[in-house]
Amino acid sequence: MRIVLTLAFVLVFASACFAQGFQGGSAPQAGGGFQGPVSQSGVQTVKEVLSAWDDTAVVLTGHIVRREAGDHEKYLFQDQTGQIVVEIDDDLFMGRTVTPQTTIRLYGKVDKDMMKPVKIDVKNCKLSRWVHDYFESRSVNGTAALSFFL
């Protein structure tokens, strides 16, 4: 009886270890996980952030105008609809240089504290200029590979 229970336990445990994750009806990936469309965040401009709920996910594209005095991780961010303070941990820059001319995409969440201005807590950032330069250097017959992603 012990052998049967032990064997059943091993089979259940082994099948759980080899599960590949949720595939969502698409072809499975090599490492497992979901493969399929990704929804866009509903909040994509500074104007929308100002009326959004606390902890709402945001994706903003624009420019960092300046670093705020007194805090090395707070910056003034600007897009076409306005300006807002964003908090970016130093390690998110990964040694890359960002200037006010650099177009940057910020991924984060709205941070609303009582009696304080709204800000964005940035979780990830991508430099649009770096992406453009990377693919321009790999152009084929004068056509940039970047158009593949647009």
Secondary structure as GFF3:
##gff-version 3
##sequence-region A 1 150
A	DSSP	alpha_helix	2	17	.	.	.	ID=ss1
A	DSSP	alpha_helix	46	50	.	.	.	ID=ss2
A	DSSP	beta_strand	57	67	.	.	.	ID=ss3
A	DSSP	beta_strand	74	79	.	.	.	ID=ss4
A	DSSP	beta_strand	82	87	.	.	.	ID=ss5
A	DSSP	three_ten_helix	90	93	.	.	.	ID=ss6
A	DSSP	beta_strand	104	111	.	.	.	ID=ss7
A	DSSP	beta_strand	119	127	.	.	.	ID=ss8
A	DSSP	alpha_helix	128	136	.	.	.	ID=ss9
A	DSSP	three_ten_helix	145	149	.	.	.	ID=ss10
###
